[in-house]
């Protein structure tokens, strides 16, 4: 017989990994650039981190992007990230 709860557990684990990644990205921005970002504004896809930050913070992120990328590579070694895009 098919166990639906076991099947749905697989999708819960995917959501947990996405939430953990978003939290680590937000922590890296806070630690390296002193910029707080909302977790819902973080997206990670195709080697790019997209975040929504105010205009003044975009300049800070641009200047500190190498430090942020280095921190992300340390914290997320299994996720390829090489660009940051501010929206």
HELIX and SHEET records of a PDB file:
HELIX    1   1 UNK A    4  UNK A   33  1                                  30    
HELIX    2   2 UNK A   39  UNK A   41  5                                   3    
HELIX    3   3 UNK A   55  UNK A   63  1                                   9    
HELIX    4   4 UNK A   65  UNK A   75  1                                  11    
SHEET    1   A 3 UNK A  43  UNK A  45  0                                        
SHEET    2   A 3 UNK A  48  UNK A  51 -1                                        
SHEET    3   A 3 UNK A  83  UNK A  86  1                                        
END                                                                             
